[in-house]
Amino acid sequence: MQPTGILETAKATNPLKDLLKFGQSVWLDYIRRDLFTTGELKQLIEEDGLRGMTSNPAIFEKAIADSTLYADMLKQLSSRTDLDAKGRYEILAIRDIQAAADALRPVYDATKRRDGYVSLEVSPYLARDTEGTLLEARRLWKAVGRENVMIKVPGTTEGIPAFQQLISEGININVTLLFAQEVYEKVAEAYIAGVEQLAARGGDVSRVASVASFFISRIDSSVDAIIAARLKTARDAGENSDLQNVLGKVAIANGKQTYQTYLKIFGSDRWKKLAARGAQTQRVLWASTSTKNPSYSDVMYVEELIGPDTVNTIPPATLDAYRDHGQPRASLIEDVESANRTMATLANLGISIKEVTDKLTDDGVRLFAEAFDKLLKAVDKSSQTK
């Protein structure tokens, strides 16, 4: 179903637009054809200050399965015996991505290539295949044919070397499925190494862009479940208090610590040499920012992660909620010590953030592959001639 209320009447002040005052860009975690055909995307750009878009297989599956917007083209493609379901899906997806990129091109130009991007993901089936990821990312980049596109590559052990190579070739990349701080550091290192390789070959480093998509709410969902189980067997009041104190706080604390790492890495002398040649930092992009727990604020994962040189990719319902009652402030750099205490308490409780993030990464790879399965089935079903 089409999310309702994305374009509510503009208020005198718009909290979404106000995020720009704090150096944060809002991207939309959603794509569907009627965003372009109705002019809705153009309005989001003009009225809410939208500066980019992200997509994934689950988003495309909902767009195709929950609407008739693609039925005519899928029916036409059904006669193409040279195309399997993946080939038909790619034709639809590339057309949408091109339309989004064209709508966002003025943002890309006005921000001097800092924003105005739309992301298209390589097949989730390739998450553990370095060479396959390389080949598909290059093919999709060429097929879309837009400067302001980012190809999405997973931040798996196999995906990171592919990412570095693609950056060295001047291909814009959105590294996705990041949960762990140590993995983020490897991604940032790979980005800098890739930009250095591009520079060494005489490439224009000012023309390549990347974001590191760091997932938020899923961390709280996982940790909170562990804490809820532990609370039932807490040995004493002290343990009970410590468990209560970290409940619902780990995802944001993890994000705040990651941002401190970002500041350190991209404040280094090594990076400054590249910046002097026009290279732009690989911004942290907060992903999975819808609130899963109904007892938490519906704008919690936007409100608490606002800071300079960051992106928040926001799904439609959360976008509506933040427009309605968001209260922007420079939250990302406030009370970092409290975030440090939260993570230290978690460790003292014997809850391993590494085990949590490793599992989330594996689950993410599996869930994206399952979403791709559903997507291809939806394409097949919709392609059947009546």
C-alpha positions in Angstrom: 0.0 0.0 0.0 1.1 3.6 -0.7 2.2 5.2 2.6 -0.3 7.9 3.4 0.5 11.4 4.4 4.1 11.7 3.1 3.1 15.1 1.8 1.1 16.7 4.6 0.5 20.5 4.6 3.9 22.2 5.2 4.2 23.9 8.6 5.8 27.2 9.3 8.9 25.3 10.4 9.7 21.9 9.1 11.8 19.7 11.4 13.0 17.7 8.4 14.3 20.7 6.7 15.8 21.9 10.0 18.1 18.8 10.1 20.2 20.5 7.4 21.1 23.2 9.9 22.8 20.5 11.9 24.7 19.1 8.9 22.5 16.1 8.4 21.0 15.1 5.1 17.6 13.3 4.9 17.3 10.5 2.4 14.1 8.5 1.8 14.2 4.8 2.5 11.6 4.0 -0.1 11.0 3.9 -3.9 8.0 3.3 -6.0 7.0 4.5 -9.5 4.2 6.8 -8.5 6.7 9.0 -6.6 7.9 10.2 -9.9 4.8 10.0 -12.0 2.7 12.1 -9.5 5.4 14.6 -8.8 5.5 13.5 -5.2 9.3 13.1 -5.1 9.8 16.6 -6.5 7.6 18.0 -3.7 9.5 16.0 -1.1 12.7 17.6 -2.4 11.2 21.1 -2.4 9.1 21.0 0.8 11.1 18.7 3.1 14.6 19.2 1.8 14.9 15.6 0.8 18.5 15.0 -0.5 18.6 11.3 -1.6 16.9 7.9 -1.7 17.8 4.3 -0.9 16.2 1.1 -2.1 16.6 -2.6 -1.4 15.0 -5.9 -2.5 12.3 -5.7 0.2 11.3 -2.2 -0.9 11.0 -3.3 -4.6 9.1 -6.4 -3.6 6.5 -4.4 -1.8 6.3 -1.9 -4.7 5.7 -4.6 -7.2 3.5 -7.0 -5.1 1.3 -4.3 -3.5 0.5 -2.2 -6.5 -0.5 -2.5 -10.2 2.0 0.2 -11.2 4.3 -2.3 -12.8 1.7 -4.7 -14.3 1.7 -3.2 -17.8 5.5 -3.4 -18.2 5.7 -6.8 -16.7 3.1 -8.1 -19.1 5.1 -6.7 -22.0 8.3 -8.3 -20.6 6.6 -11.7 -20.3 7.1 -12.3 -24.0 10.9 -11.9 -23.6 12.0 -15.5 -23.5 15.6 -14.3 -23.1 14.8 -12.8 -19.6 14.4 -14.7 -16.4 12.7 -13.1 -13.3 15.9 -11.3 -12.3 16.3 -9.9 -15.7 12.8 -8.5 -15.8 13.2 -7.1 -12.3 16.4 -5.3 -13.2 14.7 -3.6 -16.2 12.0 -2.3 -13.8 14.4 -1.3 -11.1 16.8 0.4 -13.4 14.0 2.5 -14.9 12.9 3.6 -11.4 16.4 4.3 -10.3 17.1 6.4 -13.4 13.9 8.4 -12.8 14.8 9.0 -9.2 18.4 10.0 -10.1 17.0 12.4 -12.7 14.7 14.0 -10.2 17.5 14.3 -7.7 20.1 15.6 -10.2 19.5 19.3 -9.2 20.3 18.4 -5.6 23.5 16.6 -6.8 24.5 19.7 -8.8 23.6 22.2 -6.1 25.5 20.3 -3.4 28.5 19.8 -5.6 28.1 16.0 -5.6 27.6 15.6 -1.9 24.0 14.6 -2.0 21.3 13.8 -4.7 22.0 10.1 -4.8 19.8 7.0 -5.2 21.0 3.5 -4.3 20.6 0.3 -6.2 21.6 -3.0 -4.6 23.6 -5.8 -6.1 21.9 -9.2 -5.8 21.8 -10.4 -2.1 22.8 -13.8 -3.4 26.3 -12.4 -3.9 26.9 -11.2 -0.3 29.6 -13.9 0.2 31.0 -13.6 -3.3 33.7 -11.0 -3.9 34.2 -11.5 -7.6 30.5 -11.8 -8.3 29.8 -8.6 -6.4 32.5 -6.8 -8.5 31.0 -8.0 -11.8 27.5 -7.2 -10.9 28.3 -3.8 -9.4 30.1 -2.7 -12.5 27.3 -4.0 -14.7 24.6 -2.2 -12.8 26.6 1.0 -12.7 27.0 1.0 -16.4 23.4 0.0 -17.0 21.9 2.8 -14.9 24.3 5.3 -16.5 23.8 8.2 -14.0 26.6 10.0 -12.0 24.4 10.4 -9.0 23.8 6.7 -8.3 25.3 4.6 -5.6 25.6 0.8 -6.0 24.9 -1.0 -2.7 27.4 -3.6 -1.6 27.1 -5.5 1.7 29.8 -4.9 4.3 30.6 -8.6 4.6 34.1 -10.0 4.8 33.7 -10.7 1.0 32.0 -7.5 0.2 34.6 -5.1 1.7 37.4 -5.9 -0.8 35.0 -5.6 -3.7 34.0 -2.2 -2.3 37.6 -1.0 -2.1 38.2 -2.0 -5.7 35.0 -0.4 -7.0 35.9 2.9 -5.2 39.4 2.8 -6.9 37.5 2.6 -10.2 35.5 5.7 -9.4 32.2 3.9 -8.8 30.0 5.4 -6.1 29.2 2.8 -3.4 26.7 2.6 -0.5 28.2 -0.1 1.9 25.2 -1.6 3.6 24.5 -4.1 6.5 26.9 -2.5 9.0 26.3 -3.2 12.6 29.7 -3.4 14.3 32.1 -0.6 15.0 35.1 -2.8 14.1 33.6 -3.6 10.7 32.8 0.1 10.2 36.5 0.8 10.7 37.5 -1.7 8.1 35.0 -0.1 5.7 36.4 3.4 6.3 39.9 2.1 5.8 38.9 0.4 2.6 37.3 3.6 1.4 40.5 5.6 2.0 42.6 3.0 0.4 40.3 2.9 -2.6 40.5 6.7 -3.0 44.3 6.6 -2.7 44.4 4.0 -5.5 42.1 6.2 -7.6 44.4 9.2 -7.0 47.5 7.1 -7.8 46.0 6.3 -11.2 45.4 10.0 -11.9 41.6 9.7 -11.3 39.5 12.7 -10.2 38.9 11.8 -6.5 36.3 14.6 -6.2 33.9 12.7 -8.4 33.6 9.5 -6.2 31.2 9.3 -3.3 30.3 6.7 -0.7 28.2 6.2 2.4 28.6 3.6 5.2 25.1 2.4 6.1 25.1 1.7 9.8 22.0 -0.1 11.0 20.4 1.1 14.2 17.0 -0.2 15.5 17.7 -3.9 14.8 20.5 -3.7 17.5 18.0 -2.6 20.2 15.6 -5.3 19.1 18.2 -7.9 19.6 19.8 -6.6 22.8 16.5 -5.8 24.4 15.4 -9.4 23.9 18.5 -10.6 25.6 18.0 -8.1 28.5 14.3 -9.1 28.9 15.3 -12.7 29.3 18.1 -11.8 31.8 15.7 -9.6 33.8 13.7 -12.7 34.7 16.7 -14.3 36.3 18.6 -11.3 37.7 20.6 -12.3 40.8 20.3 -9.0 42.7 19.2 -5.4 42.6 22.5 -4.3 41.2 22.3 -6.5 38.1 18.6 -5.6 37.7 19.5 -1.9 37.7 22.3 -2.4 35.2 20.0 -4.3 32.9 17.3 -1.7 33.1 19.9 1.1 32.5 21.0 -0.3 29.1 17.5 -1.2 27.9 16.7 0.7 24.7 20.0 2.6 24.7 22.6 0.3 23.1 21.8 1.1 19.4 22.2 4.8 19.9 25.3 4.4 22.1 26.8 2.1 19.4 26.0 4.8 16.8 27.5 7.6 18.8 30.8 5.6 19.3 30.9 4.9 15.6 30.6 8.6 14.8 33.5 9.3 17.1 35.5 6.8 15.1 34.4 8.6 11.9 35.6 11.9 13.2 39.0 10.4 14.1 39.5 8.6 10.8 38.5 11.5 8.6 40.5 14.0 10.8 43.7 12.1 10.2 46.7 13.5 8.3 46.3 10.6 5.8 42.8 11.7 5.0 43.7 15.4 4.8 46.1 14.7 1.9 43.2 13.3 -0.1 40.8 16.0 1.0 43.3 18.6 -0.3 42.8 16.9 -3.7 39.0 17.3 -3.4 38.0 13.9 -2.0 34.9 13.9 0.1 34.5 11.9 3.3 32.5 8.7 3.4 29.6 9.8 5.5 28.0 7.5 8.1 24.4 6.9 7.0 22.0 5.8 9.7 19.8 3.0 8.4 17.0 0.9 10.0 15.8 4.1 11.7 12.1 3.2 12.1 11.2 2.4 15.7 10.3 -1.3 16.2 9.3 -1.1 19.9 6.0 0.7 20.3 6.9 1.8 23.8 9.8 3.9 22.4 9.4 7.3 20.6 8.5 6.9 17.0 11.2 9.4 16.1 13.9 8.1 18.5 16.3 6.9 15.9 16.2 10.2 14.1 16.2 12.5 17.1 19.2 11.0 18.9 21.6 10.7 15.9 21.7 14.2 14.5 25.2 15.5 13.7 27.4 17.1 11.0 28.3 15.1 7.8 25.8 12.4 8.4 22.8 11.0 6.5 19.6 9.4 7.9 17.7 7.3 5.4 14.1 7.4 6.8 11.1 5.3 5.8 7.9 7.1 4.9 6.0 6.6 8.2 9.0 7.8 10.3 9.4 10.7 7.8 5.8 11.8 8.5 6.2 11.4 12.2 9.4 13.5 12.3 7.9 16.2 10.2 5.0 16.4 12.6 6.8 16.4 16.0 10.6 16.2 15.5 12.7 18.4 17.6 16.2 18.7 16.0 19.2 19.2 18.1 22.9 18.4 17.9 22.3 15.0 19.6 25.0 12.9 18.1 27.9 14.7 19.9 26.2 15.2 23.2 26.9 13.1 26.3 29.2 10.7 24.5 30.4 9.6 28.0 27.0 8.3 28.7 27.2 6.2 25.5 30.5 4.9 26.6 29.1 3.9 30.0 26.2 2.1 28.3 28.6 0.0 26.2 30.8 -0.7 29.2 27.8 -1.7 31.3 26.7 -4.1 28.5 30.1 -5.7 28.5 30.2 -6.0 32.3 26.9 -7.8 32.1 28.5 -10.4 29.9 26.5 -9.4 26.8 28.8 -9.5 23.8 28.0 -6.8 21.3 30.2 -8.7 18.8 28.0 -11.8 19.1 25.0 -9.6 18.6 26.3 -7.8 15.6 27.8 -10.9 14.0 24.4 -12.6 14.2 22.6 -9.5 12.9 24.9 -9.4 9.9 24.3 -13.1 9.1 20.5 -12.6 9.7 20.6 -9.5 7.4 22.3 -11.4 4.6 19.7 -14.1 5.0 16.7 -11.7 5.2 17.8 -9.8 2.2 18.2 -13.0 0.2 14.7 -14.1 1.3 13.3 -10.7 0.3 15.0 -11.2 -3.1 13.3 -14.6 -3.4 9.9 -13.0 -2.7 10.7 -10.2 -5.2 11.5 -12.6 -8.0 8.4 -14.6 -7.2 6.3 -11.4 -7.3 7.9 -10.5 -10.7 7.1 -14.0 -12.0 3.5 -13.8 -10.8 2.9 -10.3 -12.2 4.5 -11.4 -15.5 1.9 -14.1 -16.1 -0.3 -13.1 -19.0 -4.0 -13.3 -18.2 
